[in-house]
């Protein structure tokens, strides 16, 4: 008699263990996807694992006070679009709770994981940081009483990026050629967005040619810095002006990419990335994005000069969007 319960327990364990394995396997697969991404695959897998139709997911989101359409949810899990607006990012955080996922698991994939094209977003311009920085930039510009349209058209822009011996973004130098399209323009507001973990308070803005530094504002959490460059003269509509400035950085960790966004079409753009001779990347490539929410395109391998330790790209005529150079370390 005492043995009967023991045999019963053993039988129960014997039949329960295979079921537990079957239940655990989907969660193990989901955890692996959450660790590796990309975002849209992880979201799709999480929704499938919970067995929720998109209409139910939308209903749960509304109970969390977040409004997202079924079409948007479908696009997100297909990789056709990515959450961008603050309301959408709130939805992603709510989805982590609704789908019983670890906190920050989906947000982390948006910020640091792969994009819809299967490539990493720029380390200095991650998806989430671009969304957050956009609002911060508007606030900093308002503090300087600087309109987004500063009255200047870009005829030419040449940026030189220095990567230091610690593989860090050591600094940036920019030479602008601009034309005024209204009378009275006497300054340019430069915008610099450092790599994750940077310290804007320790950066230094240098007026190098035909300008001097005015007011400087920075936002620590996003790494955004804005600086007035004063021309010392008032331009008339149609006047051209050339000036050069730099930002000394070196305050963040290992850098993987440099990207620049353009709100207006314009003239020629050249970007050169120079590496310390003791720390050279394995390869470099060019990329473009129509917006922070769009997949990347136009990937092109760039030669690395063995003599000058640099890679560059030239855009004969700027278009709106994002263009940059990425590189892979050993």
C-alpha positions in Angstrom: 0.0 0.0 0.0 2.7 2.5 0.8 4.2 1.8 -2.6 1.0 2.6 -4.5 1.3 6.4 -4.1 5.0 6.1 -5.0 4.1 4.3 -8.2 1.3 6.8 -8.9 3.7 9.7 -8.4 6.3 8.1 -10.6 3.6 7.6 -13.3 2.5 11.2 -13.0 6.1 12.4 -13.3 6.7 10.1 -16.3 3.7 11.5 -18.2 4.2 15.1 -17.1 7.8 15.4 -18.1 7.3 15.1 -21.9 4.4 17.6 -21.7 6.7 20.0 -19.8 9.3 19.7 -22.5 6.8 20.4 -25.2 5.6 23.5 -23.2 9.1 24.7 -22.5 10.4 24.4 -26.1 8.4 27.3 -27.6 9.4 29.6 -24.7 13.1 28.6 -25.3 12.8 29.4 -29.0 11.1 32.7 -28.2 13.8 33.6 -25.7 16.4 32.9 -28.4 14.6 35.2 -30.8 14.3 37.9 -28.2 18.0 37.7 -27.6 19.0 37.9 -31.2 16.2 39.8 -33.0 15.4 41.4 -35.3 12.5 43.3 -33.7 9.8 42.3 -36.2 10.6 38.6 -36.0 10.6 38.8 -32.2 7.3 40.6 -32.1 5.7 38.1 -34.5 7.0 35.1 -32.5 5.8 36.6 -29.2 2.3 37.2 -30.6 2.2 33.7 -32.0 3.4 32.2 -28.8 0.5 33.8 -26.9 -2.0 32.8 -29.5 -3.5 36.2 -29.8 -5.0 37.6 -33.0 -4.1 41.2 -33.7 -7.6 42.4 -32.9 -7.1 41.1 -29.3 -3.6 42.6 -29.1 -5.2 46.0 -30.1 -7.9 45.5 -27.5 -5.3 44.9 -24.8 -3.3 47.9 -25.8 -6.4 50.1 -25.6 -6.9 48.9 -22.0 -3.4 50.2 -21.4 -4.4 53.5 -22.7 -2.5 53.2 -26.0 -4.2 53.4 -29.4 -2.5 51.5 -32.2 -4.3 50.2 -35.4 -4.4 46.6 -36.4 -2.7 47.6 -39.7 0.2 49.2 -37.8 0.6 46.1 -35.7 0.6 44.0 -38.9 3.3 46.2 -40.5 5.4 46.0 -37.3 5.5 42.3 -37.2 6.1 42.1 -41.0 9.1 44.5 -40.8 7.4 46.9 -43.2 7.4 49.6 -40.6 8.9 50.2 -37.2 7.5 52.0 -34.1 8.8 55.6 -34.2 6.5 58.1 -32.5 6.5 58.4 -28.7 3.0 56.9 -28.6 4.3 53.9 -30.7 7.2 53.4 -28.3 4.7 53.4 -25.4 2.8 50.7 -27.2 5.9 48.6 -27.5 6.5 48.8 -23.7 2.8 47.8 -23.2 3.3 44.9 -25.6 6.1 43.6 -23.4 3.6 43.3 -20.5 0.7 42.1 -22.6 2.8 39.3 -24.2 4.5 38.4 -20.9 8.0 39.3 -22.2 11.0 40.5 -20.1 11.1 44.2 -19.5 13.0 46.2 -22.2 13.2 43.1 -24.5 11.4 44.6 -27.5 12.6 48.1 -26.8 16.2 46.9 -26.7 15.8 45.3 -30.2 14.5 48.6 -31.5 17.3 50.6 -30.0 20.2 48.2 -30.6 19.1 45.3 -32.7 18.8 44.8 -36.5 16.6 46.8 -38.7 14.1 45.5 -41.2 16.8 45.1 -43.8 18.8 42.9 -41.5 21.5 45.5 -40.8 22.4 47.2 -37.5 21.2 50.8 -37.2 23.9 53.3 -36.6 25.4 53.1 -33.2 25.5 56.9 -33.0 22.1 57.2 -34.5 20.1 54.2 -33.1 16.4 54.1 -34.0 15.2 55.0 -30.5 17.8 57.7 -30.0 16.7 59.4 -33.3 13.1 59.5 -32.1 14.0 60.9 -28.7 16.7 63.3 -30.0 14.3 64.9 -32.5 12.1 66.3 -29.6 15.2 67.3 -27.7 16.7 69.1 -30.7 13.5 71.1 -31.1 13.7 72.2 -27.5 17.4 73.2 -27.7 16.8 75.1 -30.9 13.9 76.9 -29.3 16.2 77.8 -26.4 18.5 79.5 -28.9 15.6 81.1 -30.7 16.8 79.4 -33.8 14.2 78.3 -36.5 14.7 75.0 -38.2 15.1 76.9 -41.4 18.0 79.2 -40.6 17.8 81.1 -43.9 20.6 79.1 -45.5 20.8 76.6 -48.3 23.7 74.1 -48.3 25.8 74.3 -51.5 28.4 71.9 -50.2 29.3 70.1 -47.0 32.4 68.1 -46.2 32.6 66.2 -43.0 35.7 64.6 -41.6 35.3 62.0 -38.8 38.2 60.8 -36.6 38.1 57.4 -34.9 40.7 57.2 -32.2 43.0 54.5 -30.8 40.2 53.2 -28.5 37.9 52.9 -31.5 36.0 55.8 -30.2 34.4 58.7 -32.1 37.2 61.2 -31.3 35.9 64.2 -33.2 34.2 65.7 -36.2 35.2 68.6 -38.5 32.8 70.2 -40.9 33.3 72.7 -43.8 30.1 74.3 -45.1 29.4 76.4 -48.2 26.1 78.0 -47.8 23.9 80.6 -49.7 21.5 82.9 -47.8 17.9 82.9 -49.1 16.9 85.9 -47.0 18.5 89.1 -45.8 20.1 89.5 -42.4 21.4 85.9 -41.7 24.5 86.1 -39.5 24.8 82.7 -37.9 24.5 78.9 -38.3 23.4 76.5 -35.6 25.5 73.3 -35.8 24.0 70.1 -34.5 26.1 67.2 -33.2 24.7 63.8 -32.0 27.3 61.8 -30.1 27.5 58.0 -29.7 25.5 56.2 -27.0 27.1 56.9 -23.6 28.8 60.1 -24.6 29.1 63.1 -22.3 28.2 66.3 -24.1 29.4 68.5 -21.2 33.0 67.3 -21.9 32.8 68.0 -25.6 34.5 71.1 -27.1 33.2 73.2 -30.0 36.0 74.8 -32.1 35.4 77.6 -34.6 38.1 77.0 -37.1 37.5 79.4 -40.0 35.3 82.4 -40.8 33.2 82.1 -37.6 33.3 82.2 -33.9 31.5 80.1 -31.3 28.4 81.6 -29.7 26.0 79.9 -27.3 26.2 76.1 -26.8 23.5 73.9 -25.4 23.5 70.1 -24.8 21.3 67.3 -23.5 23.1 64.6 -21.6 20.7 61.7 -21.9 20.5 61.8 -25.8 24.0 63.1 -26.5 22.7 66.0 -28.6 24.7 69.2 -28.7 23.9 72.4 -30.6 26.2 75.4 -31.0 25.9 78.8 -32.6 28.5 79.7 -35.1 28.6 83.5 -35.6 29.7 84.9 -39.0 30.6 88.4 -37.9 28.7 89.8 -40.8 25.1 89.9 -42.0 24.4 88.1 -45.4 22.1 89.5 -48.0 19.8 87.1 -49.9 21.9 85.4 -52.5 25.2 85.9 -50.7 27.4 82.8 -50.3 29.6 82.0 -47.2 32.2 79.4 -46.3 33.0 78.4 -42.7 34.6 75.6 -40.8 34.2 74.2 -37.3 34.9 71.1 -35.2 33.6 69.2 -32.2 36.1 67.4 -30.0 34.4 64.3 -28.5 36.1 61.0 -27.4 33.7 60.6 -24.5 31.9 57.4 -25.6 32.8 53.8 -26.2 33.5 51.8 -29.4 32.0 53.5 -32.5 30.6 51.4 -35.4 29.0 54.0 -37.7 28.5 57.6 -38.5 25.3 58.9 -40.1 23.9 62.3 -40.9 20.3 63.2 -41.5 19.1 65.9 -43.9 15.7 67.6 -43.8 16.2 69.5 -47.1 17.7 68.6 -50.4 20.8 70.5 -51.3 24.3 70.5 -52.8 27.2 68.1 -52.6 28.0 66.1 -49.5 31.3 64.3 -48.8 31.9 62.2 -45.7 35.4 60.9 -44.8 36.1 58.6 -41.8 39.7 58.4 -40.8 40.9 55.6 -38.4 43.9 55.5 -36.1 46.6 53.4 -37.8 46.8 51.1 -34.8 43.1 50.2 -34.9 41.8 49.6 -38.4 38.4 48.0 -39.2 38.0 44.9 -41.3 35.7 46.6 -43.9 33.6 49.7 -44.5 30.4 50.3 -46.3 28.0 53.1 -47.3 24.3 53.1 -46.5 21.2 55.3 -46.9 17.8 55.5 -45.3 14.8 57.6 -46.5 13.9 58.1 -42.8 14.6 56.7 -39.4 11.6 54.4 -39.9 12.6 53.1 -43.3 14.8 50.1 -44.1 18.3 50.7 -45.3 19.3 50.6 -49.0 22.1 51.5 -51.2 24.7 49.4 -49.3 28.0 49.6 -51.0 31.4 48.4 -49.9 34.0 51.2 -49.5 37.7 50.8 -50.0 39.9 51.6 -47.0 43.0 53.6 -48.0 46.0 51.7 -46.7 48.1 54.9 -46.7 45.7 57.3 -45.2 43.6 54.8 -43.2 40.3 56.4 -44.3 37.2 55.6 -46.3 34.9 58.2 -47.9 31.7 58.7 -49.8 30.5 61.5 -52.1 26.9 62.4 -52.8 26.8 64.8 -55.8 23.4 66.1 -54.7 21.9 65.8 -51.3 18.4 64.3 -50.9 16.3 64.3 -47.7 17.0 61.3 -45.5 20.0 59.7 -43.8 23.4 58.8 -45.3 26.4 57.3 -43.5 29.4 55.0 -43.4 29.5 51.9 -41.2 32.5 49.7 -40.4 33.2 46.3 -38.8 35.8 45.6 -36.2 37.7 42.4 -35.8 
